[in-house]
């Protein structure tokens, strides 16, 4: 019994710094923002508790439109990232061998050695009207003149997929590495085709990695501010831009805090729905991420 209490005490002492860190940097700021979101200004220096900030959101069509658009675009970016990352992870784990596999994984890592700002600015140089790609399209006669490829939904999706790809590849690689090749060989010997093997063996085995990657990528894209703002311009209509405007431009911290919690509620609800539909447990999924 004495040994059990000693182990628990040691575990508590080991976890204490991390728990204090999380409490100070995550719990306390969120509690403060929650209290702030329920505060109504009745006079220049007088406040009362209320739901005015949330009523503003539900009664203003513009906020609703941007909120729904951000959710749909984030889900679409997550789906596209999964479609692109799955073949990459498959090649790394099942096709390439030895040094080739490690080299391919390092190639996936290289773009993430620089900051997101630099990567987003690279897309600006590539896609702006006087950039590399529009000039090449005009030079080869595909367009009459260089066209502006920035400030479109497709451009925003491209940037979001590019900045999130690694966070989908890593959990997929982790899941697919543990898949026994003999299972696939046995399935082929029994007459199964590639689509059937993918549906009945590969995807069920990789389900925790797929779910983990989708959760991480969705939350990153939903809360992304830099990429939509740079590639989409002032008309990007991304919800994080509204939050930034309320906090920094209008100094309306109460409304910004309410918008932040609505975004948090949206991400939590969609993640919970995804876990329910996939039949995965959150703890198991986070072990893969």
LINZI-V683063 format. One line per field, one symbol per residue. phi: phi as a letter, one per 20 degrees, with the letter a starting at -180 (. if undefined). psi: psi as a letter, one per 30 degrees, with the letter a starting at -180 (. if undefined). A space follows every 50 residues. Layout:
phi = ???
psi = ???
This chain:
phi = .fffffffffffffeggfffffffdcfffffffffffeededbgcccbfa dffffgffddgfffffffffffffffffffffffffffffffeddfcmff fffffffffggefdffffffffffffdfgeeffgfffffemfcfcgdfee mcfffffgfffffdgffefffffffffefffffffffffenfeffffffe dffgfegfffffffffffffffefdfffffeemfefldfffffgfffeee lefffffffffffffffffffffffffemeegfffffee
psi = eeeeeeeeeeeeeefeeeeeeeeefeeeeeeeeeeefgkkjflegkllka geeeeeeffjeeeeeeeeeeeeeeeeeeeeeeeeeeeeeeeeefekkbee eeeeeeeefefgflleeeeeeeeeeeflegaeeeeeeeeggflelkljfl hleeeeeeeeeeffeefeeeeeeeefefkkffeeeeeeeggkleeeeeef eeeeegeeeeeeeeeeeeeeeegkeeeeeeffafgfhkefeeeeeeeeef hieeeeeeeeeeeeeeeeeeeeeeeeefglkeeeefff.
